Amino acid sequence: MFCYQCEQTYRSDAGAGCAGAKGMCGKDATTADLQDILLYVCEGVGQYLHRARQLGATDIDADRFILFAFFTTLTNVNFNAVKFVELIQRASQIRNRAKALYEDAARAAGKTPERLSGPAAFAPADNMAGLLAQASEAAVRKDAAILGEDAVGARALILYGLKGVCAYAHHARVLGEERDAIYATVEHALDMLAREERDVATLLDEALALGRANFLAMEALDAANTGTFGAPTPTSVRVTPIKGKAILVLYAWRNAAGAFLSQAQGLSASRRQLRRRLAGAAEGIRGLPRPDRHDLQLPDRAAAALSRTHLHGGTCRLGGRAPHRR
């Protein structure tokens, strides 16, 4: 493995980078290598999507997958090696679909489709052992002796910039905001990485373009947040603990939590009833599609559990003696 994408990166007089059995963040070499392969296959997806877009053909589901795939490789997001084997296979299938999209669009325009190489032609193995044997083909510092250190560094700047753009854009998409210009920029950057550009000035221009796309991603994320939850304002909150139960809501599930709270508003119940109803609703939330899906809605099980809640006065007890008002 070799990784130097985050602030935890090992540094010494010889340089920066985590290499060996495990990185400073805890990511093992197997996971790191599989993440590199996933992104390499995504470069192939980008090669085809970029050319298809120039011919007026797009695949938004493929674009959304790229956002999610890059997001999963950020530090501490997902260190499950088996999951990355699955994602690589899925990326390969999406790349085949993107290839067909491009070739059909080219023929419809009276053009002969290009025969692409590199990530577009890479054939990932169908098992972990085979994939790990291919890891050198997708390594961050691949061909450093040929491209030169400056070009490799600029390419890494684009790669890690893509991770940031995709992470913000993915979270915005989960909350219902998307920007086609972001998808176009991501596709272009992936195509540039795939063709192993070595001109540093060209690579830096691409990095700046990603920076502009990141502003769009932040704009979309802000619109998603304020459009759903309103503009944030300073609010006084209690910081002392109390006995009782709580539901921990992850960032990506905030819209589901909003739907949950909207349906629960104005309801109260006895302690036993509330526990039973919340357990049913929580089970429904656990059944939500994962963040790589676009249709985040409160499941019927959760809605039904809340709708069966019986009103029982104006207060309910969650633990201890103190009543908690709705």
Steps between C-alpha positions, in 0.01 A plus 500: 500500500592865465271777616553861594151642470433620855643692795587174677756413231832374634777754450874472528811661357472259208156632406131451570283195447361194674645177365523152642243285676286782640462876473498745792120520475466124549427417137671175405695440181233273352230765532730773370590301190136414430404866532764591242357242262145627551605852407699371203190327363306823563753679281393260225136588564598866470678439168179376342263743674714799398487400134132412514419840649677672210253318275200599710459173694517476879442240772414667829496173693858435392596852605337446838689176547829679437419750776422219741801290401743786557333591828545146634878531463536797732678437828283310752195481274527130412783260583306186405712319241219263399274795424759642262517176307124538446534866403773419247276245331217750493728768358606261224136439409429873493807555284365246249172689497680830450696347215179391326353847555799665337524259208127531425522879515803501270332280241183710519715803422662322205836460674720199563536438876852526641667188632607618842783355706617532858224495764236466226646163401613380844342163588470468879521151647186356652652417839710672763820305438487576128428868563790537740730353236388787272551775757822631346308597186289745700752628754513872578867524405474275196748597226669763721833426333344577160271791584731672748439606860339833411245339269425223753447761772269707278305189405462413868373853561227437243420155638463622857319811381252270329442322829406828666271612219330160485451485877325837513300433185395157625367639826317776314346241269379291793315811618353561153739751339703424186696705248565367150806724471659304784447172319650644182809625686549168681477309173755730339743464791469121496571493128811712554628266771430200277711631213797558733550867418850609604500873417499666842340824379211306347459297817496811718232656278293186555551526876374859490195388302429248775527781753230691314287185491547469873341841545199365309493193721508715814226718353287191438567367850410835655180517294411148609559581866329838519224398260410204720578622850513878466787738560696409813473740791673503841285303742532429871494129580526291813842340544437304820417129461168344597395141525310357206520382143627671191520443126832582335447635150787496252561802277373331184171401666394847607218521249368166625530630855309811396216288366510293819477806725232659284274198547582478870427867565223550754493136608571368847455163659565296808856379551422144388299611198763749392777245524302254290406757237850643476643151472272436203591832342871444558471161333346677203786750487749213505322373190568820309705472182868579549627850418594397147129488421304809401155415639532577869151495650369389836400132459142387545601300808620814678197705397263222605671463837459868572142516374400230750635701794225577753489847649539488876485845650758768439808325630683170478769340711814371328691406811544620854231708664507822306231528230610616156262717311439440134 
